Amino acid sequence: MELTTQQILENLARRVGRPAVLEDRFMRLIAYSAHDTLLDGVREDSILRRHASAQVRHWLKEFALPTLRRPLRLPGNPGLNMLPRVCVPVLRRGKLLGHVWFIDHDSSMTSSEVDLCVQGAIELAERLHRESVASSFSSARLADAMHLLLSDSPMRAKAARSLTDAGYVSADDGVVAVVLQGVPGPRGAAVDIEDALAQTVADVRRVLRRGQLLDLIRRDHGVLLLSCDATDDAGAVGRGRVSGDRDLGERVDRIVELARAAVSASSGAPASVVVGVGGRRDDLEDAYASFREARMSADAARLLPGLGDVVRWSELGIHQIVVKLASLGEDVPTVHAGLANLLDDPDALPLLETLETYLDVAGNAQLTAERLNLHRTSLYYRLQRLEQLAHTNLKSGAERLALHLSLKVARMTGQYAPRRPVHADDTAETALPASQRPHNVHPFPAVASR
């Protein structure tokens, strides 16, 4: 009869004469053997929590455990109440599935015992792989249903019913979509935050009951659907309001906190996360509408200055018009014909930066000059020159509105990319060289694929 993961771990612990703990690659507890020998606070805490604490994960980061391919002896950490350990990677065909941990407080674990642990880790890897394959069918069906739900397919209603009938979401609640989008660091390397987002979702599930969360995670972004009844206050997001377990603001704040920590602790290329929160929909079938709003909100956080890195659709205001226009792709209307001619002229970039700053501060010349470090005479010359080239009149309120809207849409579509922040509170994204800035309003299609 095939042994279970627990039986394999118990047998291994008996053979080496010390208790063993098996964790997955995200440091979540899978199994642990019986113990009657010395334990430490970290071992007891991880068994109670079912995962390693944030402090322990942060300290272990310096040992590059995700790249570990052979047993490693780790020193103790008295500050964490952590004794010395031996860590054995659980590998299958070079892929890391987890780690087996043994406390070795007096360094008495012999080479032959470590070799036994390596053999046991191979057996555990095969067992974990088979368990993963066994659950892949249901996971694939769930992913297929999520793809349909987040598309404009006529099969959305059927997908929603199947998810509700299977108990993944509550039929009595509405739904809100949250998009977490990775943003590359200063060097513009490709973003890979899939593992970090998977860890975030796993951590969130520990504090939510079944039926409150659906997710679709990809390499550079994730989509979460949160159950949300009519009493949930979507306006509480980001305001620190604490009411009950079902409070949407509290849940989104927690998700953002976990995602930032997980991305920061990952060993991949430097990246950050922007978040978009869509509006609530009464029915799961309508989650696609909330998803589109969340996606456009994340785009706004990524590309428009001054909005912050967590943007709610309900608070975008005039920027809702900006992102909706930008999302039209090739059908984006020309908001201001005179300015459109300047967007294709590299020599006009200083004039456009000056105009955007001037309009952002409601035509305050003194503040514009200060932000751009310009003499007032130089500022007036630039504005007059722009009026001539764009065939506009900055004394006209309608012209100012059209110019301002045109510049913001151009930012979203990549037609206009300032060389540096034109605001003191601009995001780092706008400070990237033009070659490293995104040139599409949507960083991923409506339903992304691997």
Secondary structure as the mmCIF struct_conf table of DSSP 4:
data_model
#
loop_
_struct_conf.conf_type_id
_struct_conf.id
_struct_conf.beg_label_comp_id
_struct_conf.beg_label_asym_id
_struct_conf.beg_label_seq_id
_struct_conf.end_label_comp_id
_struct_conf.end_label_asym_id
_struct_conf.end_label_seq_id
HELX_LH_PP_P HELX_LH_PP_P1 GLU A 2 THR A 4
HELX_RH_AL_P HELX_RH_AL_P1 THR A 5 VAL A 16
TURN_TY1_P TURN_TY1_P1 GLY A 17 GLY A 17
BEND BEND1 ARG A 18 ARG A 18
STRN STRN1 VAL A 21 ASP A 24
TURN_TY1_P TURN_TY1_P2 ARG A 25 PHE A 26
BEND BEND2 MET A 27 MET A 27
STRN STRN2 ARG A 28 ARG A 28
STRN STRN3 LEU A 29 TYR A 32
BEND BEND3 THR A 37 THR A 37
HELX_RH_AL_P HELX_RH_AL_P2 GLY A 41 ARG A 49
BEND BEND4 ARG A 50 ARG A 50
STRN STRN4 HIS A 51 HIS A 51
HELX_RH_AL_P HELX_RH_AL_P3 ALA A 54 LEU A 60
HELX_RH_3T_P HELX_RH_3T_P1 LYS A 61 PHE A 63
TURN_TY1_P TURN_TY1_P3 ALA A 64 ALA A 64
HELX_RH_3T_P HELX_RH_3T_P2 LEU A 65 THR A 67
BEND BEND5 ARG A 70 ARG A 70
STRN STRN5 LEU A 72 LEU A 74
STRN STRN6 ASN A 77 ASN A 77
HELX_RH_3T_P HELX_RH_3T_P3 PRO A 78 LEU A 80
TURN_TY1_P TURN_TY1_P4 ASN A 81 ASN A 81
STRN STRN7 MET A 82 MET A 82
STRN STRN8 ARG A 85 ARG A 92
TURN_TY1_P TURN_TY1_P5 ARG A 93 GLY A 94
STRN STRN9 LYS A 95 ILE A 103
TURN_TY1_P TURN_TY1_P6 HIS A 105 ASP A 106
BEND BEND6 SER A 107 SER A 107
HELX_RH_AL_P HELX_RH_AL_P4 SER A 111 LEU A 149
TURN_TY1_P TURN_TY1_P7 LEU A 150 LEU A 150
BEND BEND7 SER A 151 SER A 151
TURN_TY1_P TURN_TY1_P8 PRO A 154 MET A 155
HELX_RH_AL_P HELX_RH_AL_P5 ARG A 156 ASP A 165
TURN_TY1_P TURN_TY1_P9 ALA A 166 GLY A 167
BEND BEND8 TYR A 168 VAL A 169
TURN_TY1_P TURN_TY1_P10 ALA A 171 ASP A 172
BEND BEND9 ASP A 173 ASP A 173
STRN STRN10 GLY A 174 PRO A 184
TURN_TY1_P TURN_TY1_P11 PRO A 186 ARG A 187
HELX_LH_PP_P HELX_LH_PP_P2 ALA A 189 VAL A 191
HELX_RH_AL_P HELX_RH_AL_P6 GLU A 194 ARG A 205
TURN_TY1_P TURN_TY1_P12 ARG A 206 VAL A 207
BEND BEND10 LEU A 208 LEU A 208
TURN_TY1_P TURN_TY1_P13 ARG A 210 GLY A 211
BEND BEND11 GLN A 212 GLN A 212
STRN STRN11 LEU A 213 ILE A 217
BEND BEND12 ARG A 219 ASP A 220
STRN STRN12 HIS A 221 CYS A 228
TURN_TY1_P TURN_TY1_P14 ALA A 230 THR A 231
HELX_RH_3T_P HELX_RH_3T_P4 ALA A 234 ALA A 236
TURN_TY1_P TURN_TY1_P15 VAL A 237 GLY A 240
TURN_TY1_P TURN_TY1_P16 ASP A 245 ARG A 246
HELX_RH_AL_P HELX_RH_AL_P7 LEU A 248 ALA A 265
BEND BEND13 SER A 267 ALA A 269
STRN STRN13 ALA A 271 VAL A 277
STRN STRN14 ARG A 281 ARG A 281
BEND BEND14 ASP A 282 ASP A 283
HELX_RH_3T_P HELX_RH_3T_P5 LEU A 284 ASP A 286
HELX_RH_AL_P HELX_RH_AL_P8 ALA A 287 LEU A 303
BEND BEND15 LEU A 304 LEU A 304
TURN_TY1_P TURN_TY1_P17 PRO A 305 GLY A 306
BEND BEND16 LEU A 307 LEU A 307
BEND BEND17 ASP A 309 ASP A 309
STRN STRN15 VAL A 310 ARG A 312
HELX_RH_3T_P HELX_RH_3T_P6 TRP A 313 GLU A 315
TURN_TY1_P TURN_TY1_P18 GLY A 317 ILE A 318
HELX_RH_AL_P HELX_RH_AL_P9 HIS A 319 ALA A 326
TURN_TY1_P TURN_TY1_P19 SER A 327 LEU A 328
HELX_RH_3T_P HELX_RH_3T_P7 GLY A 329 ASP A 331
BEND BEND18 VAL A 335 VAL A 335
HELX_RH_AL_P HELX_RH_AL_P10 ALA A 337 LEU A 343
TURN_TY1_P TURN_TY1_P20 ASP A 344 ASP A 344
HELX_RH_3T_P HELX_RH_3T_P8 PRO A 346 ALA A 348
HELX_RH_AL_P HELX_RH_AL_P11 LEU A 349 ASP A 360
TURN_TY1_P TURN_TY1_P21 VAL A 361 GLY A 363
HELX_RH_AL_P HELX_RH_AL_P12 ALA A 365 LEU A 372
TURN_TY1_P TURN_TY1_P22 ASN A 373 ASN A 373
HELX_RH_AL_P HELX_RH_AL_P13 ARG A 376 ALA A 390
TURN_TY1_P TURN_TY1_P23 HIS A 391 HIS A 391
TURN_TY1_P TURN_TY1_P24 LEU A 394 LYS A 395
HELX_RH_AL_P HELX_RH_AL_P14 GLY A 397 THR A 413
TURN_TY1_P TURN_TY1_P25 GLY A 414 GLY A 414
BEND BEND19 GLN A 415 GLN A 415
BEND BEND20 ARG A 419 ARG A 420
BEND BEND21 VAL A 422 HIS A 423
TURN_TY1_P TURN_TY1_P26 ALA A 424 ASP A 425
HELX_RH_3T_P HELX_RH_3T_P9 ALA A 428 ALA A 431
BEND BEND22 LEU A 432 LEU A 432
HELX_RH_3T_P HELX_RH_3T_P10 ALA A 434 GLN A 436
BEND BEND23 ARG A 437 ARG A 437
BEND BEND24 ASN A 440 VAL A 441
BEND BEND25 PRO A 443 PHE A 444
BEND BEND26 ALA A 446 VAL A 447
#
